[in-house]
Amino acid sequence: MRIEGFSSAAIAAGIKYKERLDLGLIYSEEPAVTAGVFTTSQVVAAPLVVDMTRLKQGRAQAILVNSGCANACTGAEGMKNCLAVSRLAAERLQIDEGMVQLSSTGVIGEQLNVEAFEKGMPQLVDGLGPENFEAVAEAIMTTDTCKKTVSRSLEIGGKTVSFMAMAKGSGMIMPNMATMLAFVITDALIGFVELNDALKKAVDATFNRITVDGDTSTNDMVLIMANGRAGNPWIEEIDSPDHALFRSCLEDMLKELAMMIVEDGEGATKLITVRVCGAREQQEALQIARTVANSSLVKTAFFGEDANWGRIIAAMGRSGVKFNPDKVDIFFDEIRIVENGVATTTEAEAAAGEILKNKKILVAVDLKEGSGCEEVYTCDFSLDYVRINADYRS
């Protein structure tokens, strides 16, 4: 798929490694309505500081992204380098520097290799084309084992509206937000307020429901650019049917990307859905689900294919949410292994053990306290997770 008015490019600039795609560019021929969601960490990388200021105008024309260096915790020099590479891109593209959004991923604390940007920028800009979206998705990979891209189209007011999106993320995955980058382009004709609303709600329902290891990064961001080329009726009301269609499609895309991130979690062998229902409130269900999904003991039990439900109810007990343990039911897929707070049968536990051999597993908890229900998506902890993160900087 291609989207009229957008082009992209990626090169091996040698920012950290040789002969590896590590610098990407997404470009809109005209200023596009642009919205973003950024890390909630108190430690914010230099490019995000710049982006959040620039995005107050609600428009952008380019996203310059690199892997190999996070440019986080780099002080005044890091900010200087950030602005320098922004200027390089703007000059080569012949656009206002304020129209450039910046994104970096990699090791924290290292200074950006500006010389690599200087040498690579002519090739990067000259290589812009409509077919290079996948190459950019490859350039932003760090410990990812695969590219993560999706596309969609739908009709709004008799016009076809198209979307393309990419993400990266494999470790340090925990909302809000997950440690990740994601970029969406669309030809929808939509106002900034409506675009911003759709993005925030879609992110909350998708990327803010995943966890690999409970760690949040300094560089997390999601950007969406809408250039209006589809010519659909102007989406200018949040409560309109057209806005609902747009948001539903966006959320569907981001959900697919979010699942890709969890499934590609560092060293992961299983994709686990933790569903908590019967809570008094939605937020309480979410709090319990997140606590279970982040429990190292729960995650290692899944890797060992051990139906140790005691670790699940123990994690629930420290979630900070009040509930009656004597009412709790726990299921592994369709097998009820706990009923009213106690084990069911040895046969059920054996059947649950067989379920844990699957690649995708549902853990369902019923608190029997109310109607609140939420899901969080996680993965197991394997030996490879430790190995990957023990030598990440090498």
BELBELJO-V847976 format. One record per residue. N is the residue number from 1. RES is the residue in three letters. OMEGA is omega as a letter, one per 40 degrees, with the letter a starting at -180 (NA if undefined). D_LAST is the distance of its C-alpha to the last C-alpha in whole Angstrom. Layout:
BEGIN
n: {N & N}
res: {RES & RES}
omega: {OMEGA & OMEGA}
d_last: {D_LAST & D_LAST}
END
This chain:
BEGIN
n: {1 & 2 & 3 & 4 & 5 & 6 & 7 & 8 & 9 & 10 & 11 & 12 & 13 & 14 & 15 & 16 & 17 & 18 & 19 & 20 & 21 & 22 & 23 & 24 & 25 & 26 & 27 & 28 & 29 & 30 & 31 & 32 & 33 & 34 & 35 & 36 & 37 & 38 & 39 & 40 & 41 & 42 & 43 & 44 & 45 & 46 & 47 & 48 & 49 & 50 & 51 & 52 & 53 & 54 & 55 & 56 & 57 & 58 & 59 & 60 & 61 & 62 & 63 & 64 & 65 & 66 & 67 & 68 & 69 & 70 & 71 & 72 & 73 & 74 & 75 & 76 & 77 & 78 & 79 & 80 & 81 & 82 & 83 & 84 & 85 & 86 & 87 & 88 & 89 & 90 & 91 & 92 & 93 & 94 & 95 & 96 & 97 & 98 & 99 & 100 & 101 & 102 & 103 & 104 & 105 & 106 & 107 & 108 & 109 & 110 & 111 & 112 & 113 & 114 & 115 & 116 & 117 & 118 & 119 & 120 & 121 & 122 & 123 & 124 & 125 & 126 & 127 & 128 & 129 & 130 & 131 & 132 & 133 & 134 & 135 & 136 & 137 & 138 & 139 & 140 & 141 & 142 & 143 & 144 & 145 & 146 & 147 & 148 & 149 & 150 & 151 & 152 & 153 & 154 & 155 & 156 & 157 & 158 & 159 & 160 & 161 & 162 & 163 & 164 & 165 & 166 & 167 & 168 & 169 & 170 & 171 & 172 & 173 & 174 & 175 & 176 & 177 & 178 & 179 & 180 & 181 & 182 & 183 & 184 & 185 & 186 & 187 & 188 & 189 & 190 & 191 & 192 & 193 & 194 & 195 & 196 & 197 & 198 & 199 & 200 & 201 & 202 & 203 & 204 & 205 & 206 & 207 & 208 & 209 & 210 & 211 & 212 & 213 & 214 & 215 & 216 & 217 & 218 & 219 & 220 & 221 & 222 & 223 & 224 & 225 & 226 & 227 & 228 & 229 & 230 & 231 & 232 & 233 & 234 & 235 & 236 & 237 & 238 & 239 & 240 & 241 & 242 & 243 & 244 & 245 & 246 & 247 & 248 & 249 & 250 & 251 & 252 & 253 & 254 & 255 & 256 & 257 & 258 & 259 & 260 & 261 & 262 & 263 & 264 & 265 & 266 & 267 & 268 & 269 & 270 & 271 & 272 & 273 & 274 & 275 & 276 & 277 & 278 & 279 & 280 & 281 & 282 & 283 & 284 & 285 & 286 & 287 & 288 & 289 & 290 & 291 & 292 & 293 & 294 & 295 & 296 & 297 & 298 & 299 & 300 & 301 & 302 & 303 & 304 & 305 & 306 & 307 & 308 & 309 & 310 & 311 & 312 & 313 & 314 & 315 & 316 & 317 & 318 & 319 & 320 & 321 & 322 & 323 & 324 & 325 & 326 & 327 & 328 & 329 & 330 & 331 & 332 & 333 & 334 & 335 & 336 & 337 & 338 & 339 & 340 & 341 & 342 & 343 & 344 & 345 & 346 & 347 & 348 & 349 & 350 & 351 & 352 & 353 & 354 & 355 & 356 & 357 & 358 & 359 & 360 & 361 & 362 & 363 & 364 & 365 & 366 & 367 & 368 & 369 & 370 & 371 & 372 & 373 & 374 & 375 & 376 & 377 & 378 & 379 & 380 & 381 & 382 & 383 & 384 & 385 & 386 & 387 & 388 & 389 & 390 & 391 & 392 & 393 & 394}
res: {MET & ARG & ILE & GLU & GLY & PHE & SER & SER & ALA & ALA & ILE & ALA & ALA & GLY & ILE & LYS & TYR & LYS & GLU & ARG & LEU & ASP & LEU & GLY & LEU & ILE & TYR & SER & GLU & GLU & PRO & ALA & VAL & THR & ALA & GLY & VAL & PHE & THR & THR & SER & GLN & VAL & VAL & ALA & ALA & PRO & LEU & VAL & VAL & ASP & MET & THR & ARG & LEU & LYS & GLN & GLY & ARG & ALA & GLN & ALA & ILE & LEU & VAL & ASN & SER & GLY & CYS & ALA & ASN & ALA & CYS & THR & GLY & ALA & GLU & GLY & MET & LYS & ASN & CYS & LEU & ALA & VAL & SER & ARG & LEU & ALA & ALA & GLU & ARG & LEU & GLN & ILE & ASP & GLU & GLY & MET & VAL & GLN & LEU & SER & SER & THR & GLY & VAL & ILE & GLY & GLU & GLN & LEU & ASN & VAL & GLU & ALA & PHE & GLU & LYS & GLY & MET & PRO & GLN & LEU & VAL & ASP & GLY & LEU & GLY & PRO & GLU & ASN & PHE & GLU & ALA & VAL & ALA & GLU & ALA & ILE & MET & THR & THR & ASP & THR & CYS & LYS & LYS & THR & VAL & SER & ARG & SER & LEU & GLU & ILE & GLY & GLY & LYS & THR & VAL & SER & PHE & MET & ALA & MET & ALA & LYS & GLY & SER & GLY & MET & ILE & MET & PRO & ASN & MET & ALA & THR & MET & LEU & ALA & PHE & VAL & ILE & THR & ASP & ALA & LEU & ILE & GLY & PHE & VAL & GLU & LEU & ASN & ASP & ALA & LEU & LYS & LYS & ALA & VAL & ASP & ALA & THR & PHE & ASN & ARG & ILE & THR & VAL & ASP & GLY & ASP & THR & SER & THR & ASN & ASP & MET & VAL & LEU & ILE & MET & ALA & ASN & GLY & ARG & ALA & GLY & ASN & PRO & TRP & ILE & GLU & GLU & ILE & ASP & SER & PRO & ASP & HIS & ALA & LEU & PHE & ARG & SER & CYS & LEU & GLU & ASP & MET & LEU & LYS & GLU & LEU & ALA & MET & MET & ILE & VAL & GLU & ASP & GLY & GLU & GLY & ALA & THR & LYS & LEU & ILE & THR & VAL & ARG & VAL & CYS & GLY & ALA & ARG & GLU & GLN & GLN & GLU & ALA & LEU & GLN & ILE & ALA & ARG & THR & VAL & ALA & ASN & SER & SER & LEU & VAL & LYS & THR & ALA & PHE & PHE & GLY & GLU & ASP & ALA & ASN & TRP & GLY & ARG & ILE & ILE & ALA & ALA & MET & GLY & ARG & SER & GLY & VAL & LYS & PHE & ASN & PRO & ASP & LYS & VAL & ASP & ILE & PHE & PHE & ASP & GLU & ILE & ARG & ILE & VAL & GLU & ASN & GLY & VAL & ALA & THR & THR & THR & GLU & ALA & GLU & ALA & ALA & ALA & GLY & GLU & ILE & LEU & LYS & ASN & LYS & LYS & ILE & LEU & VAL & ALA & VAL & ASP & LEU & LYS & GLU & GLY & SER & GLY & CYS & GLU & GLU & VAL & TYR & THR & CYS & ASP & PHE & SER & LEU & ASP & TYR & VAL & ARG & ILE & ASN & ALA & ASP & TYR & ARG & SER}
omega: {i & i & a & i & i & i & a & a & i & i & i & a & a & a & i & a & i & i & i & i & a & i & a & a & i & a & i & a & i & i & a & i & a & i & a & i & a & a & i & i & i & i & a & a & a & a & a & i & i & a & a & i & a & a & i & i & i & a & i & a & a & i & i & a & i & i & i & i & a & a & i & a & a & i & a & i & i & i & i & i & i & a & i & a & i & a & i & a & a & a & a & i & a & i & i & a & i & i & a & i & a & i & i & i & a & a & i & i & i & i & a & i & a & a & i & i & a & a & a & a & i & i & a & a & i & a & a & i & a & a & a & a & a & i & i & i & i & a & a & a & i & i & i & i & a & i & a & i & i & i & a & i & i & i & i & a & i & i & i & i & a & i & i & a & i & i & i & i & a & i & a & a & i & i & e & e & i & i & a & i & i & a & a & i & i & i & a & i & a & i & a & a & a & i & a & i & a & a & a & a & i & i & a & a & a & a & i & i & a & i & i & a & i & a & i & a & i & a & a & i & i & i & i & i & a & a & i & a & a & i & i & i & a & i & a & i & a & a & a & i & i & i & i & i & i & a & i & i & i & a & i & i & a & i & i & i & i & i & i & a & a & a & i & i & a & i & a & i & a & i & a & i & i & a & i & i & i & i & i & a & i & a & i & i & i & a & i & a & i & i & i & a & a & a & i & i & i & a & i & i & i & i & i & i & a & a & a & a & i & i & i & a & i & i & i & a & i & a & a & i & i & i & i & a & a & i & a & i & i & i & i & a & a & a & i & a & i & i & a & i & i & a & i & a & i & i & i & i & i & i & i & i & i & i & a & i & i & i & i & a & i & i & a & a & i & a & i & a & a & a & a & a & i & i & i & a & a & i & i & i & i & i & a & i & i & a & a & a & i & a & a & a & a & NA}
d_last: {37 & 37 & 38 & 41 & 40 & 36 & 33 & 30 & 27 & 24 & 22 & 19 & 19 & 16 & 14 & 11 & 11 & 14 & 17 & 16 & 18 & 17 & 20 & 23 & 26 & 29 & 32 & 36 & 39 & 41 & 39 & 39 & 39 & 36 & 35 & 32 & 30 & 28 & 25 & 28 & 25 & 26 & 23 & 23 & 21 & 23 & 24 & 25 & 27 & 29 & 29 & 31 & 34 & 34 & 35 & 38 & 40 & 39 & 38 & 35 & 35 & 31 & 28 & 25 & 22 & 18 & 15 & 11 & 13 & 15 & 17 & 18 & 19 & 19 & 23 & 25 & 23 & 21 & 25 & 26 & 23 & 24 & 27 & 27 & 25 & 28 & 30 & 29 & 29 & 33 & 34 & 33 & 34 & 37 & 37 & 37 & 34 & 35 & 35 & 31 & 29 & 25 & 22 & 18 & 15 & 12 & 10 & 13 & 14 & 13 & 16 & 17 & 17 & 21 & 21 & 20 & 22 & 25 & 24 & 24 & 26 & 29 & 28 & 27 & 30 & 32 & 31 & 32 & 34 & 35 & 33 & 29 & 28 & 26 & 24 & 23 & 23 & 20 & 19 & 18 & 16 & 12 & 12 & 16 & 17 & 20 & 22 & 24 & 27 & 31 & 34 & 38 & 41 & 44 & 48 & 49 & 52 & 53 & 50 & 47 & 44 & 40 & 37 & 33 & 30 & 26 & 24 & 20 & 19 & 17 & 16 & 17 & 21 & 24 & 27 & 28 & 26 & 23 & 20 & 21 & 22 & 25 & 28 & 31 & 34 & 37 & 41 & 43 & 45 & 44 & 45 & 42 & 43 & 43 & 40 & 38 & 40 & 39 & 36 & 36 & 38 & 36 & 32 & 34 & 35 & 32 & 28 & 30 & 31 & 27 & 25 & 22 & 21 & 23 & 20 & 21 & 19 & 20 & 20 & 22 & 25 & 28 & 30 & 33 & 35 & 39 & 40 & 44 & 44 & 46 & 49 & 49 & 52 & 50 & 48 & 49 & 50 & 47 & 50 & 51 & 51 & 49 & 46 & 46 & 45 & 43 & 41 & 41 & 40 & 37 & 36 & 37 & 34 & 31 & 32 & 31 & 28 & 27 & 28 & 25 & 23 & 24 & 24 & 21 & 19 & 16 & 17 & 21 & 24 & 27 & 28 & 30 & 33 & 34 & 38 & 40 & 43 & 46 & 45 & 47 & 45 & 42 & 40 & 41 & 40 & 37 & 36 & 36 & 35 & 31 & 32 & 32 & 29 & 27 & 28 & 25 & 28 & 30 & 26 & 26 & 29 & 29 & 26 & 29 & 32 & 34 & 36 & 36 & 38 & 38 & 34 & 35 & 39 & 37 & 34 & 37 & 39 & 37 & 36 & 39 & 41 & 45 & 46 & 48 & 46 & 49 & 49 & 46 & 45 & 42 & 42 & 39 & 40 & 44 & 44 & 45 & 44 & 45 & 48 & 49 & 47 & 47 & 46 & 48 & 49 & 47 & 47 & 46 & 43 & 42 & 43 & 40 & 38 & 38 & 37 & 34 & 33 & 33 & 30 & 32 & 34 & 36 & 36 & 40 & 41 & 45 & 46 & 49 & 50 & 50 & 49 & 45 & 42 & 39 & 36 & 32 & 30 & 27 & 25 & 24 & 22 & 20 & 18 & 16 & 15 & 14 & 12 & 10 & 10 & 9 & 6 & 6 & 4 & 0}
END
